[in-house]
Structures are given as C-alpha cells and as structure tokens.
Amino acid sequence: MSSPVFGAMGSQNGGNMMQQFQQFMQQMKGKNPQEEINKLLQSGKVSQQQLNQVQQQAQQMQGMFKGFFK
C-alpha cells in the first residue's frame, strides 16, 4: 500500500523500499519535518484524514520494530 504522505512528497510507487527511504532522507535533509507536513496539509496534497492514518500506521510499525532494537 502506498503512503499518501510519501506519494505527495514525490516518492515513486514500486522499486526498492530502502532506495525510496534513502531518497526521502536526501529530500528531507535540512528541512523541518513538521513544516513540510503543514505545507502538504495547506496545499491540499494530503488531507488531515490521510495524515492521521499514516501517523497511526507509523505508531503500529514503531511497536513492531521495538523488539528489534533492544
């Protein structure tokens, strides 16, 4: 499933997930993440509902990965 937040930031569907993450990290270098999210919301590229959904998914993933980094 494609993330609307990553999609709005220009991430392409398909391809290697790590490669996409590295591209995302390069694009975000030196930027304030909260400001970027606010820009996406204000521009209408991402709705509040989409943001809430992605944040919920991130929290679930955080819980899954917690066991890997003990």
C-alpha positions as a Markdown table, in Angstrom:
| # | Residue | x | y | z |
|---|---|---|---|---|
| 1 | Met | 0.0 | 0.0 | 0.0 |
| 2 | Ser | 1.4 | 3.4 | -1.0 |
| 3 | Ser | 1.6 | 6.1 | 1.7 |
| 4 | Pro | -0.2 | 9.4 | 0.7 |
| 5 | Val | 2.4 | 11.4 | 2.6 |
| 6 | Phe | 5.3 | 9.8 | 0.8 |
| 7 | Gly | 3.4 | 10.0 | -2.5 |
| 8 | Ala | 2.8 | 13.7 | -2.1 |
| 9 | Met | 6.5 | 14.2 | -1.4 |
| 10 | Gly | 7.4 | 12.7 | -4.7 |
| 11 | Ser | 8.1 | 9.1 | -3.8 |
| 12 | Gln | 7.5 | 6.7 | -6.7 |
| 13 | Asn | 5.5 | 3.6 | -6.4 |
| 14 | Gly | 7.3 | 0.3 | -6.8 |
| 15 | Gly | 11.0 | -0.2 | -6.6 |
| 16 | Asn | 13.2 | -0.9 | -3.6 |
| 17 | Met | 11.8 | 0.3 | -0.3 |
| 18 | Met | 15.3 | 1.1 | 1.1 |
| 19 | Gln | 16.1 | 3.1 | -2.0 |
| 20 | Gln | 12.9 | 5.1 | -1.6 |
| 21 | Phe | 13.7 | 5.7 | 2.0 |
| 22 | Gln | 17.2 | 6.9 | 1.1 |
| 23 | Gln | 15.8 | 9.3 | -1.5 |
| 24 | Phe | 13.3 | 10.5 | 1.1 |
| 25 | Met | 16.0 | 11.2 | 3.6 |
| 26 | Gln | 18.0 | 13.1 | 1.0 |
| 27 | Gln | 14.9 | 15.2 | 0.1 |
| 28 | Met | 14.3 | 16.0 | 3.8 |
| 29 | Lys | 17.9 | 16.8 | 4.7 |
| 30 | Gly | 18.0 | 20.2 | 6.4 |
| 31 | Lys | 14.2 | 20.6 | 6.5 |
| 32 | Asn | 11.8 | 20.8 | 9.4 |
| 33 | Pro | 9.5 | 17.7 | 9.1 |
| 34 | Gln | 6.6 | 19.5 | 10.9 |
| 35 | Glu | 6.8 | 22.4 | 8.5 |
| 36 | Glu | 6.8 | 20.0 | 5.5 |
| 37 | Ile | 3.7 | 18.3 | 6.8 |
| 38 | Asn | 2.0 | 21.6 | 7.3 |
| 39 | Lys | 2.8 | 22.6 | 3.7 |
| 40 | Leu | 1.3 | 19.3 | 2.5 |
| 41 | Leu | -1.9 | 19.9 | 4.5 |
| 42 | Gln | -2.2 | 23.5 | 3.5 |
| 43 | Ser | -1.7 | 22.7 | -0.2 |
| 44 | Gly | -4.3 | 20.0 | -0.1 |
| 45 | Lys | -1.9 | 17.3 | -1.3 |
| 46 | Val | -2.6 | 15.5 | 1.9 |
| 47 | Ser | -5.8 | 15.6 | 3.9 |
| 48 | Gln | -6.0 | 15.6 | 7.7 |
| 49 | Gln | -7.6 | 12.1 | 7.5 |
| 50 | Gln | -4.7 | 10.8 | 5.4 |
| 51 | Leu | -2.2 | 12.3 | 7.9 |
| 52 | Asn | -4.0 | 10.7 | 10.8 |
| 53 | Gln | -4.0 | 7.3 | 9.0 |
| 54 | Val | -0.3 | 7.5 | 8.3 |
| 55 | Gln | 0.5 | 8.5 | 11.9 |
| 56 | Gln | -1.5 | 5.6 | 13.1 |
| 57 | Gln | 0.4 | 3.2 | 10.8 |
| 58 | Ala | 3.7 | 4.7 | 12.0 |
| 59 | Gln | 2.8 | 4.0 | 15.6 |
| 60 | Gln | 1.9 | 0.5 | 14.8 |
| 61 | Met | 5.2 | 0.0 | 13.0 |
| 62 | Gln | 7.1 | 1.6 | 15.9 |
| 63 | Gly | 5.6 | -1.1 | 18.1 |
| 64 | Met | 6.6 | -3.9 | 15.8 |
| 65 | Phe | 10.2 | -2.7 | 15.5 |
| 66 | Lys | 10.6 | -2.1 | 19.2 |
| 67 | Gly | 11.6 | -5.7 | 19.7 |
| 68 | Phe | 14.4 | -5.5 | 17.1 |
| 69 | Phe | 16.3 | -2.7 | 18.8 |
| 70 | Lys | 16.5 | -3.9 | 22.4 |
